[in-house]
Amino acid sequence: MDIFLGFAACTGRSAETDWEKQLRDKLTSHLPVFARLVSSENEDISYFSGRIVEELTGEEG
């Protein structure tokens, strides 16, 4: 999960290269999965999923 968070953080809305844009688009397409994982009983999964959602949406949870 921490790797996905790193990708989400490093491929912000101002991504410059095609691969960055493609990676961000792919992560964003899986946003519903990350959003569901926010309510996981596992603290690490919940935390990282929440941060990924924040990075992809620009909203703090």
All heavy atoms as TSV, in Angstrom:
chain	resi	resn	atom	element	x	y	z
A	1	MET	N	N	0.820	-1.187	0.000
A	1	MET	CA	C	0.000	0.000	0.000
A	1	MET	C	C	0.867	1.256	0.000
A	1	MET	O	O	0.478	2.241	-0.603
A	1	MET	CB	C	-0.935	0.003	1.208
A	1	MET	CG	C	-1.974	-1.113	1.209
A	1	MET	SD	S	-3.143	-1.062	-0.149
A	1	MET	CE	C	-4.143	0.302	0.306
A	2	ASP	N	N	2.000	1.182	0.685
A	2	ASP	CA	C	2.850	2.376	0.734
A	2	ASP	C	C	3.417	2.709	-0.644
A	2	ASP	O	O	3.632	3.875	-0.962
A	2	ASP	CB	C	3.951	2.233	1.777
A	2	ASP	CG	C	4.910	1.086	1.517
A	2	ASP	OD1	O	4.511	0.104	0.865
A	2	ASP	OD2	O	6.049	1.161	1.987
A	3	ILE	N	N	3.609	1.710	-1.467
A	3	ILE	CA	C	4.105	1.958	-2.828
A	3	ILE	C	C	3.028	2.667	-3.650
A	3	ILE	O	O	3.318	3.623	-4.378
A	3	ILE	CB	C	4.562	0.655	-3.497
A	3	ILE	CG1	C	5.811	0.129	-2.774
A	3	ILE	CG2	C	4.839	0.862	-4.981
A	3	ILE	CD1	C	6.259	-1.238	-3.203
A	4	PHE	N	N	1.776	2.222	-3.510
A	4	PHE	CA	C	0.686	2.901	-4.211
A	4	PHE	C	C	0.567	4.349	-3.742
A	4	PHE	O	O	0.323	5.248	-4.548
A	4	PHE	CB	C	-0.647	2.181	-3.992
A	4	PHE	CG	C	-0.750	0.861	-4.701
A	4	PHE	CD1	C	-1.141	-0.267	-4.006
A	4	PHE	CD2	C	-0.467	0.737	-6.045
A	4	PHE	CE1	C	-1.251	-1.494	-4.640
A	4	PHE	CE2	C	-0.563	-0.481	-6.693
A	4	PHE	CZ	C	-0.959	-1.600	-5.990
A	5	LEU	N	N	0.743	4.579	-2.451
A	5	LEU	CA	C	0.699	5.943	-1.927
A	5	LEU	C	C	1.815	6.778	-2.541
A	5	LEU	O	O	1.596	7.925	-2.937
A	5	LEU	CB	C	0.804	5.954	-0.405
A	5	LEU	CG	C	0.895	7.331	0.260
A	5	LEU	CD1	C	-0.281	8.210	-0.123
A	5	LEU	CD2	C	1.008	7.180	1.772
A	6	GLY	N	N	2.997	6.202	-2.644
A	6	GLY	CA	C	4.112	6.925	-3.264
A	6	GLY	C	C	3.815	7.300	-4.707
A	6	GLY	O	O	4.085	8.414	-5.138
A	7	PHE	N	N	3.232	6.368	-5.443
A	7	PHE	CA	C	2.859	6.661	-6.836
A	7	PHE	C	C	1.807	7.762	-6.890
A	7	PHE	O	O	1.892	8.670	-7.722
A	7	PHE	CB	C	2.325	5.414	-7.537
A	7	PHE	CG	C	3.376	4.404	-7.914
A	7	PHE	CD1	C	3.078	3.058	-7.901
A	7	PHE	CD2	C	4.651	4.784	-8.297
A	7	PHE	CE1	C	4.024	2.107	-8.257
A	7	PHE	CE2	C	5.610	3.852	-8.646
A	7	PHE	CZ	C	5.291	2.507	-8.634
A	8	ALA	N	N	0.811	7.689	-6.013
A	8	ALA	CA	C	-0.249	8.698	-6.004
A	8	ALA	C	C	0.319	10.076	-5.669
A	8	ALA	O	O	-0.054	11.076	-6.280
A	8	ALA	CB	C	-1.337	8.314	-4.996
A	9	ALA	N	N	1.244	10.122	-4.721
A	9	ALA	CA	C	1.828	11.401	-4.310
A	9	ALA	C	C	2.759	11.978	-5.369
A	9	ALA	O	O	2.806	13.187	-5.570
A	9	ALA	CB	C	2.574	11.226	-2.991
A	10	CYS	N	N	3.484	11.113	-6.053
A	10	CYS	CA	C	4.499	11.579	-7.004
A	10	CYS	C	C	3.957	11.807	-8.412
A	10	CYS	O	O	4.670	12.324	-9.264
A	10	CYS	CB	C	5.653	10.588	-7.055
A	10	CYS	SG	S	6.585	10.544	-5.523
A	11	THR	N	N	2.726	11.408	-8.658
A	11	THR	CA	C	2.137	11.634	-9.980
A	11	THR	C	C	0.958	12.571	-9.833
A	11	THR	O	O	-0.161	12.264	-10.230
A	11	THR	CB	C	1.670	10.306	-10.636
A	11	THR	OG1	O	0.699	9.693	-9.777
A	11	THR	CG2	C	2.821	9.380	-10.887
A	12	GLY	N	N	1.227	13.713	-9.264
A	12	GLY	CA	C	0.172	14.687	-9.002
A	12	GLY	C	C	-0.517	15.169	-10.259
A	12	GLY	O	O	-0.202	14.764	-11.376
A	13	ARG	N	N	-1.459	16.046	-10.059
A	13	ARG	CA	C	-2.250	16.563	-11.172
A	13	ARG	C	C	-1.390	17.235	-12.237
A	13	ARG	O	O	-1.810	17.385	-13.378
A	13	ARG	CB	C	-3.282	17.537	-10.652
A	13	ARG	CG	C	-4.356	16.859	-9.817
A	13	ARG	CD	C	-5.309	17.876	-9.272
A	13	ARG	NE	N	-6.421	17.524	-8.445
A	13	ARG	CZ	C	-6.709	16.407	-7.829
A	13	ARG	NH1	N	-5.940	15.390	-7.957
A	13	ARG	NH2	N	-7.760	16.258	-7.075
A	14	SER	N	N	-0.187	17.632	-11.890
A	14	SER	CA	C	0.685	18.301	-12.853
A	14	SER	C	C	1.699	17.329	-13.466
A	14	SER	O	O	2.785	17.743	-13.865
A	14	SER	CB	C	1.408	19.465	-12.176
A	14	SER	OG	O	2.220	18.973	-11.125
A	15	ALA	N	N	1.336	16.059	-13.550
A	15	ALA	CA	C	2.233	15.062	-14.143
A	15	ALA	C	C	2.621	15.506	-15.544
A	15	ALA	O	O	1.787	15.973	-16.315
A	15	ALA	CB	C	1.550	13.701	-14.180
A	16	GLU	N	N	3.883	15.368	-15.865
A	16	GLU	CA	C	4.386	15.887	-17.131
A	16	GLU	C	C	4.573	14.818	-18.206
A	16	GLU	O	O	4.375	15.089	-19.372
A	16	GLU	CB	C	5.701	16.622	-16.889
A	16	GLU	CG	C	5.520	17.850	-16.018
A	16	GLU	CD	C	6.818	18.596	-15.805
A	16	GLU	OE1	O	7.829	18.261	-16.444
A	16	GLU	OE2	O	6.818	19.514	-14.985
A	17	THR	N	N	4.967	13.635	-17.817
A	17	THR	CA	C	5.237	12.608	-18.813
A	17	THR	C	C	4.016	11.714	-19.012
A	17	THR	O	O	3.133	11.632	-18.164
A	17	THR	CB	C	6.439	11.735	-18.410
A	17	THR	OG1	O	6.109	11.031	-17.219
A	17	THR	CG2	C	7.687	12.583	-18.183
A	18	ASP	N	N	3.975	11.042	-20.163
A	18	ASP	CA	C	2.848	10.161	-20.466
A	18	ASP	C	C	2.711	9.042	-19.447
A	18	ASP	O	O	1.602	8.710	-19.032
A	18	ASP	CB	C	2.987	9.566	-21.869
A	18	ASP	CG	C	2.653	10.567	-22.955
A	18	ASP	OD1	O	1.964	11.572	-22.655
A	18	ASP	OD2	O	3.069	10.340	-24.101
A	19	TRP	N	N	3.831	8.455	-19.021
A	19	TRP	CA	C	3.734	7.338	-18.090
A	19	TRP	C	C	3.189	7.795	-16.746
A	19	TRP	O	O	2.456	7.068	-16.086
A	19	TRP	CB	C	5.061	6.587	-17.946
A	19	TRP	CG	C	6.134	7.324	-17.188
A	19	TRP	CD1	C	7.128	8.090	-17.716
A	19	TRP	CD2	C	6.327	7.343	-15.763
A	19	TRP	NE1	N	7.912	8.600	-16.716
A	19	TRP	CE2	C	7.454	8.147	-15.502
A	19	TRP	CE3	C	5.663	6.755	-14.695
A	19	TRP	CZ2	C	7.921	8.391	-14.216
A	19	TRP	CZ3	C	6.129	6.996	-13.404
A	19	TRP	CH2	C	7.253	7.808	-13.186
A	20	GLU	N	N	3.537	9.025	-16.343
A	20	GLU	CA	C	2.999	9.552	-15.081
A	20	GLU	C	C	1.488	9.740	-15.176
A	20	GLU	O	O	0.747	9.386	-14.262
A	20	GLU	CB	C	3.636	10.892	-14.727
A	20	GLU	CG	C	5.074	10.809	-14.274
A	20	GLU	CD	C	5.670	12.178	-14.052
A	20	GLU	OE1	O	5.604	13.030	-14.952
A	20	GLU	OE2	O	6.200	12.398	-12.944
A	21	LYS	N	N	1.041	10.292	-16.296
A	21	LYS	CA	C	-0.389	10.506	-16.498
A	21	LYS	C	C	-1.132	9.177	-16.557
A	21	LYS	O	O	-2.208	9.030	-15.970
A	21	LYS	CB	C	-0.627	11.299	-17.782
A	21	LYS	CG	C	-0.120	12.717	-17.701
A	21	LYS	CD	C	-0.219	13.422	-19.039
A	21	LYS	CE	C	0.464	14.766	-18.982
A	21	LYS	NZ	N	0.587	15.391	-20.289
A	22	GLN	N	N	-0.557	8.199	-17.242
A	22	GLN	CA	C	-1.196	6.888	-17.349
A	22	GLN	C	C	-1.277	6.206	-15.986
A	22	GLN	O	O	-2.302	5.598	-15.655
A	22	GLN	CB	C	-0.436	6.001	-18.336
A	22	GLN	CG	C	-0.568	6.450	-19.770
A	22	GLN	CD	C	0.348	5.684	-20.709
A	22	GLN	OE1	O	1.179	4.894	-20.283
A	22	GLN	NE2	N	0.195	5.939	-21.998
A	23	LEU	N	N	-0.209	6.309	-15.213
A	23	LEU	CA	C	-0.194	5.708	-13.884
A	23	LEU	C	C	-1.236	6.377	-12.989
A	23	LEU	O	O	-2.002	5.705	-12.289
A	23	LEU	CB	C	1.202	5.812	-13.262
A	23	LEU	CG	C	1.384	5.213	-11.874
A	23	LEU	CD1	C	0.969	3.753	-11.840
A	23	LEU	CD2	C	2.841	5.346	-11.438
A	24	ARG	N	N	-1.303	7.687	-13.019
A	24	ARG	CA	C	-2.290	8.417	-12.205
A	24	ARG	C	C	-3.712	8.048	-12.635
A	24	ARG	O	O	-4.577	7.841	-11.795
A	24	ARG	CB	C	-2.077	9.915	-12.343
A	24	ARG	CG	C	-3.103	10.704	-11.555
A	24	ARG	CD	C	-2.434	11.577	-10.599
A	24	ARG	NE	N	-3.373	12.278	-9.757
A	24	ARG	CZ	C	-3.175	12.458	-8.492
A	24	ARG	NH1	N	-2.083	12.001	-7.934
A	24	ARG	NH2	N	-4.020	13.118	-7.767
A	25	ASP	N	N	-3.938	7.967	-13.943
A	25	ASP	CA	C	-5.263	7.588	-14.439
A	25	ASP	C	C	-5.644	6.190	-13.966
A	25	ASP	O	O	-6.790	5.944	-13.587
A	25	ASP	CB	C	-5.319	7.650	-15.965
A	25	ASP	CG	C	-5.292	9.067	-16.506
A	25	ASP	OD1	O	-5.507	10.023	-15.732
A	25	ASP	OD2	O	-5.044	9.221	-17.726
A	26	LYS	N	N	-4.693	5.270	-13.993
A	26	LYS	CA	C	-4.966	3.900	-13.553
A	26	LYS	C	C	-5.269	3.870	-12.056
A	26	LYS	O	O	-6.212	3.203	-11.622
A	26	LYS	CB	C	-3.768	3.006	-13.883
A	26	LYS	CG	C	-4.028	1.547	-13.708
A	26	LYS	CD	C	-5.064	1.069	-14.714
A	26	LYS	CE	C	-5.098	-0.441	-14.750
A	26	LYS	NZ	N	-6.112	-0.938	-15.660
A	27	LEU	N	N	-4.486	4.586	-11.265
A	27	LEU	CA	C	-4.756	4.659	-9.829
A	27	LEU	C	C	-6.131	5.264	-9.564
A	27	LEU	O	O	-6.885	4.765	-8.730
A	27	LEU	CB	C	-3.687	5.485	-9.112
A	27	LEU	CG	C	-2.329	4.834	-8.920
A	27	LEU	CD1	C	-1.320	5.865	-8.414
A	27	LEU	CD2	C	-2.413	3.663	-7.962
A	28	THR	N	N	-6.453	6.317	-10.290
A	28	THR	CA	C	-7.739	6.986	-10.107
A	28	THR	C	C	-8.895	6.062	-10.484
A	28	THR	O	O	-9.951	6.086	-9.841
A	28	THR	CB	C	-7.789	8.286	-10.924
A	28	THR	OG1	O	-6.707	9.129	-10.506
A	28	THR	CG2	C	-9.088	9.036	-10.715
A	29	SER	N	N	-8.687	5.219	-11.482
A	29	SER	CA	C	-9.747	4.287	-11.875
A	29	SER	C	C	-10.032	3.271	-10.773
A	29	SER	O	O	-11.114	2.687	-10.729
A	29	SER	CB	C	-9.389	3.578	-13.187
A	29	SER	OG	O	-8.404	2.580	-12.986
A	30	HIS	N	N	-9.075	3.061	-9.879
A	30	HIS	CA	C	-9.247	2.136	-8.764
A	30	HIS	C	C	-9.614	2.865	-7.465
A	30	HIS	O	O	-9.593	2.268	-6.386
A	30	HIS	CB	C	-7.977	1.302	-8.561
A	30	HIS	CG	C	-7.792	0.283	-9.631
A	30	HIS	ND1	N	-7.125	0.557	-10.793
A	30	HIS	CD2	C	-8.219	-0.999	-9.722
A	30	HIS	CE1	C	-7.132	-0.524	-11.559
A	30	HIS	NE2	N	-7.800	-1.474	-10.939
A	31	LEU	N	N	-9.963	4.119	-7.566
A	31	LEU	CA	C	-10.330	4.909	-6.390
A	31	LEU	C	C	-11.440	4.251	-5.557
A	31	LEU	O	O	-11.340	4.237	-4.321
A	31	LEU	CB	C	-10.743	6.319	-6.818
A	31	LEU	CG	C	-10.912	7.365	-5.738
A	31	LEU	CD1	C	-9.663	7.508	-4.884
A	31	LEU	CD2	C	-11.275	8.695	-6.354
A	32	PRO	N	N	-12.472	3.658	-6.164
A	32	PRO	CA	C	-13.497	2.995	-5.341
A	32	PRO	C	C	-12.936	1.865	-4.469
A	32	PRO	O	O	-13.397	1.660	-3.339
A	32	PRO	CB	C	-14.493	2.453	-6.366
A	32	PRO	CG	C	-14.319	3.330	-7.561
A	32	PRO	CD	C	-12.847	3.676	-7.573
A	33	VAL	N	N	-11.946	1.166	-4.962
A	33	VAL	CA	C	-11.327	0.087	-4.182
A	33	VAL	C	C	-10.610	0.675	-2.968
A	33	VAL	O	O	-10.782	0.202	-1.837
A	33	VAL	CB	C	-10.344	-0.738	-5.041
A	33	VAL	CG1	C	-9.607	-1.762	-4.197
A	33	VAL	CG2	C	-11.066	-1.399	-6.199
A	34	PHE	N	N	-9.817	1.715	-3.208
A	34	PHE	CA	C	-9.102	2.350	-2.102
A	34	PHE	C	C	-10.086	2.941	-1.095
A	34	PHE	O	O	-9.858	2.868	0.112
A	34	PHE	CB	C	-8.147	3.428	-2.612
A	34	PHE	CG	C	-7.013	2.892	-3.440
A	34	PHE	CD1	C	-6.836	3.299	-4.760
A	34	PHE	CD2	C	-6.114	1.981	-2.922
A	34	PHE	CE1	C	-5.793	2.810	-5.527
A	34	PHE	CE2	C	-5.067	1.477	-3.670
A	34	PHE	CZ	C	-4.909	1.894	-4.984
A	35	ALA	N	N	-11.173	3.530	-1.592
A	35	ALA	CA	C	-12.167	4.128	-0.693
A	35	ALA	C	C	-12.807	3.069	0.205
A	35	ALA	O	O	-13.048	3.328	1.390
A	35	ALA	CB	C	-13.234	4.858	-1.507
A	36	ARG	N	N	-13.077	1.890	-0.331
A	36	ARG	CA	C	-13.638	0.812	0.491
A	36	ARG	C	C	-12.645	0.342	1.547
A	36	ARG	O	O	-13.024	-0.008	2.661
A	36	ARG	CB	C	-14.052	-0.363	-0.390
A	36	ARG	CG	C	-15.383	-0.167	-1.069
A	36	ARG	CD	C	-15.915	-1.450	-1.669
A	36	ARG	NE	N	-14.997	-2.121	-2.576
A	36	ARG	CZ	C	-14.942	-1.924	-3.891
A	36	ARG	NH1	N	-15.746	-1.057	-4.458
A	36	ARG	NH2	N	-14.081	-2.579	-4.631
A	37	LEU	N	N	-11.370	0.330	1.193
A	37	LEU	CA	C	-10.346	-0.159	2.119
A	37	LEU	C	C	-10.100	0.781	3.296
A	37	LEU	O	O	-9.512	0.385	4.296
A	37	LEU	CB	C	-9.038	-0.421	1.373
A	37	LEU	CG	C	-9.057	-1.618	0.424
A	37	LEU	CD1	C	-7.765	-1.668	-0.381
A	37	LEU	CD2	C	-9.262	-2.913	1.188
A	38	VAL	N	N	-10.563	2.007	3.186
A	38	VAL	CA	C	-10.403	2.965	4.281
A	38	VAL	C	C	-11.064	2.433	5.552
A	38	VAL	O	O	-10.594	2.685	6.657
A	38	VAL	CB	C	-10.982	4.347	3.892
A	38	VAL	CG1	C	-11.051	5.277	5.088
A	38	VAL	CG2	C	-10.145	4.968	2.780
A	39	SER	N	N	-12.123	1.671	5.408
A	39	SER	CA	C	-12.834	1.151	6.585
A	39	SER	C	C	-12.316	-0.216	7.029
A	39	SER	O	O	-12.937	-0.866	7.869
A	39	SER	CB	C	-14.335	1.080	6.301
A	39	SER	OG	O	-14.596	0.210	5.216
A	40	SER	N	N	-11.170	-0.617	6.531
A	40	SER	CA	C	-10.572	-1.898	6.926
A	40	SER	C	C	-10.252	-1.910	8.414
A	40	SER	O	O	-9.886	-0.886	8.998
A	40	SER	CB	C	-9.281	-2.142	6.131
A	40	SER	OG	O	-8.611	-3.286	6.616
A	41	GLU	N	N	-10.377	-3.073	9.015
A	41	GLU	CA	C	-10.013	-3.224	10.425
A	41	GLU	C	C	-8.498	-3.176	10.624
A	41	GLU	O	O	-8.025	-2.893	11.719
A	41	GLU	CB	C	-10.573	-4.533	10.971
A	41	GLU	CG	C	-12.081	-4.540	11.068
A	41	GLU	CD	C	-12.626	-5.834	11.633
A	41	GLU	OE1	O	-11.839	-6.663	12.132
A	41	GLU	OE2	O	-13.853	-6.011	11.574
A	42	ASN	N	N	-7.763	-3.448	9.564
A	42	ASN	CA	C	-6.306	-3.390	9.624
A	42	ASN	C	C	-5.886	-1.920	9.583
A	42	ASN	O	O	-6.165	-1.216	8.616
A	42	ASN	CB	C	-5.703	-4.164	8.446
A	42	ASN	CG	C	-4.199	-4.183	8.466
A	42	ASN	OD1	O	-3.563	-3.137	8.385
A	42	ASN	ND2	N	-3.636	-5.363	8.559
A	43	GLU	N	N	-5.231	-1.465	10.641
A	43	GLU	CA	C	-4.867	-0.050	10.754
A	43	GLU	C	C	-3.985	0.429	9.608
A	43	GLU	O	O	-4.143	1.554	9.122
A	43	GLU	CB	C	-4.155	0.209	12.081
A	43	GLU	CG	C	-5.056	0.111	13.288
A	43	GLU	CD	C	-4.316	0.400	14.584
A	43	GLU	OE1	O	-3.219	1.005	14.543
A	43	GLU	OE2	O	-4.835	0.009	15.638
A	44	ASP	N	N	-3.023	-0.390	9.203
A	44	ASP	CA	C	-2.119	0.013	8.115
A	44	ASP	C	C	-2.875	0.169	6.801
A	44	ASP	O	O	-2.690	1.147	6.080
A	44	ASP	CB	C	-0.980	-0.994	7.950
A	44	ASP	CG	C	0.002	-0.969	9.112
A	44	ASP	OD1	O	0.143	0.094	9.751
A	44	ASP	OD2	O	0.629	-2.008	9.371
A	45	ILE	N	N	-3.718	-0.807	6.489
A	45	ILE	CA	C	-4.483	-0.736	5.245
A	45	ILE	C	C	-5.409	0.471	5.264
A	45	ILE	O	O	-5.506	1.211	4.282
A	45	ILE	CB	C	-5.270	-2.044	5.022
A	45	ILE	CG1	C	-4.296	-3.186	4.715
A	45	ILE	CG2	C	-6.290	-1.880	3.900
A	45	ILE	CD1	C	-4.932	-4.557	4.628
A	46	SER	N	N	-6.076	0.678	6.383
A	46	SER	CA	C	-6.974	1.817	6.518
A	46	SER	C	C	-6.230	3.138	6.337
A	46	SER	O	O	-6.676	4.021	5.593
A	46	SER	CB	C	-7.651	1.772	7.880
A	46	SER	OG	O	-8.484	2.892	8.048
A	47	TYR	N	N	-5.100	3.277	7.013
A	47	TYR	CA	C	-4.313	4.513	6.935
A	47	TYR	C	C	-3.827	4.787	5.510
A	47	TYR	O	O	-4.045	5.875	4.968
A	47	TYR	CB	C	-3.112	4.459	7.884
A	47	TYR	CG	C	-2.144	5.591	7.646
A	47	TYR	CD1	C	-2.429	6.873	8.096
A	47	TYR	CD2	C	-0.970	5.382	6.934
A	47	TYR	CE1	C	-1.566	7.927	7.859
A	47	TYR	CE2	C	-0.096	6.432	6.686
A	47	TYR	CZ	C	-0.390	7.698	7.148
A	47	TYR	OH	O	0.473	8.736	6.890
A	48	PHE	N	N	-3.159	3.795	4.911
A	48	PHE	CA	C	-2.600	4.008	3.576
A	48	PHE	C	C	-3.693	4.236	2.538
A	48	PHE	O	O	-3.548	5.075	1.645
A	48	PHE	CB	C	-1.686	2.850	3.168
A	48	PHE	CG	C	-0.329	2.913	3.814
A	48	PHE	CD1	C	0.026	2.012	4.794
A	48	PHE	CD2	C	0.590	3.878	3.446
A	48	PHE	CE1	C	1.276	2.065	5.401
A	48	PHE	CE2	C	1.841	3.959	4.043
A	48	PHE	CZ	C	2.184	3.043	5.023
A	49	SER	N	N	-4.795	3.520	2.652
A	49	SER	CA	C	-5.906	3.725	1.720
A	49	SER	C	C	-6.456	5.143	1.839
A	49	SER	O	O	-6.728	5.792	0.831
A	49	SER	CB	C	-7.019	2.713	1.982
A	49	SER	OG	O	-6.568	1.409	1.740
A	50	GLY	N	N	-6.596	5.616	3.065
A	50	GLY	CA	C	-7.068	6.979	3.281
A	50	GLY	C	C	-6.144	8.015	2.674
A	50	GLY	O	O	-6.597	8.982	2.054
A	51	ARG	N	N	-4.856	7.804	2.855
A	51	ARG	CA	C	-3.878	8.745	2.281
A	51	ARG	C	C	-3.892	8.698	0.755
A	51	ARG	O	O	-3.760	9.727	0.100
A	51	ARG	CB	C	-2.481	8.420	2.812
A	51	ARG	CG	C	-2.294	8.724	4.291
A	51	ARG	CD	C	-2.210	10.217	4.569
A	51	ARG	NE	N	-1.011	10.739	3.933
A	51	ARG	CZ	C	-0.999	11.700	2.999
A	51	ARG	NH1	N	-2.111	12.279	2.628
A	51	ARG	NH2	N	0.130	12.088	2.459
A	52	ILE	N	N	-4.064	7.508	0.184
A	52	ILE	CA	C	-4.137	7.376	-1.277
A	52	ILE	C	C	-5.355	8.134	-1.798
A	52	ILE	O	O	-5.253	8.888	-2.777
A	52	ILE	CB	C	-4.179	5.894	-1.688
A	52	ILE	CG1	C	-2.827	5.228	-1.399
A	52	ILE	CG2	C	-4.534	5.752	-3.176
A	52	ILE	CD1	C	-2.842	3.705	-1.466
A	53	VAL	N	N	-6.493	7.955	-1.136
A	53	VAL	CA	C	-7.701	8.661	-1.541
A	53	VAL	C	C	-7.471	10.172	-1.462
A	53	VAL	O	O	-7.844	10.917	-2.368
A	53	VAL	CB	C	-8.912	8.238	-0.676
A	53	VAL	CG1	C	-10.102	9.158	-0.904
A	53	VAL	CG2	C	-9.279	6.787	-0.963
A	54	GLU	N	N	-6.843	10.634	-0.393
A	54	GLU	CA	C	-6.537	12.063	-0.258
A	54	GLU	C	C	-5.669	12.559	-1.406
A	54	GLU	O	O	-5.925	13.630	-1.969
A	54	GLU	CB	C	-5.830	12.332	1.067
A	54	GLU	CG	C	-6.703	12.211	2.287
A	54	GLU	CD	C	-5.933	12.369	3.585
A	54	GLU	OE1	O	-4.736	12.768	3.545
A	54	GLU	OE2	O	-6.498	12.064	4.639
A	55	GLU	N	N	-4.629	11.808	-1.721
A	55	GLU	CA	C	-3.715	12.218	-2.797
A	55	GLU	C	C	-4.421	12.246	-4.153
A	55	GLU	O	O	-4.166	13.131	-4.966
A	55	GLU	CB	C	-2.510	11.285	-2.868
A	55	GLU	CG	C	-1.539	11.440	-1.733
A	55	GLU	CD	C	-0.786	12.769	-1.748
A	55	GLU	OE1	O	-0.674	13.415	-2.813
A	55	GLU	OE2	O	-0.300	13.159	-0.676
A	56	LEU	N	N	-5.290	11.288	-4.390
A	56	LEU	CA	C	-5.946	11.211	-5.693
A	56	LEU	C	C	-7.083	12.205	-5.855
A	56	LEU	O	O	-7.380	12.620	-6.971
A	56	LEU	CB	C	-6.462	9.784	-5.938
A	56	LEU	CG	C	-5.392	8.708	-6.102
A	56	LEU	CD1	C	-6.044	7.340	-6.235
A	56	LEU	CD2	C	-4.487	8.977	-7.293
A	57	THR	N	N	-7.702	12.588	-4.750
A	57	THR	CA	C	-8.840	13.503	-4.835
A	57	THR	C	C	-8.501	14.923	-4.418
A	57	THR	O	O	-9.258	15.852	-4.719
A	57	THR	CB	C	-10.012	13.011	-3.959
A	57	THR	OG1	O	-9.594	13.012	-2.592
A	57	THR	CG2	C	-10.482	11.631	-4.380
A	58	GLY	N	N	-7.408	15.085	-3.712
A	58	GLY	CA	C	-7.049	16.409	-3.207
A	58	GLY	C	C	-7.855	16.809	-1.985
A	58	GLY	O	O	-7.809	17.945	-1.553
A	59	GLU	N	N	-8.604	15.839	-1.433
A	59	GLU	CA	C	-9.425	16.110	-0.251
A	59	GLU	C	C	-8.859	15.362	0.940
A	59	GLU	O	O	-8.416	14.251	0.815
A	59	GLU	CB	C	-10.861	15.642	-0.485
A	59	GLU	CG	C	-11.536	16.328	-1.646
A	59	GLU	CD	C	-12.904	15.753	-1.937
A	59	GLU	OE1	O	-13.362	14.873	-1.196
A	59	GLU	OE2	O	-13.506	16.188	-2.924
A	60	GLU	N	N	-8.913	16.018	2.087
A	60	GLU	CA	C	-8.476	15.366	3.314
A	60	GLU	C	C	-9.654	14.633	3.931
A	60	GLU	O	O	-10.766	15.130	3.939
A	60	GLU	CB	C	-7.903	16.383	4.294
A	60	GLU	CG	C	-6.592	16.933	3.822
A	60	GLU	CD	C	-5.912	17.775	4.884
A	60	GLU	OE1	O	-6.194	17.584	6.068
A	60	GLU	OE2	O	-5.122	18.632	4.502
A	61	GLY	N	N	-9.379	13.409	4.429
A	61	GLY	CA	C	-10.453	12.601	5.006
A	61	GLY	C	C	-10.628	12.880	6.410
A	61	GLY	O	O	-11.517	12.866	7.121
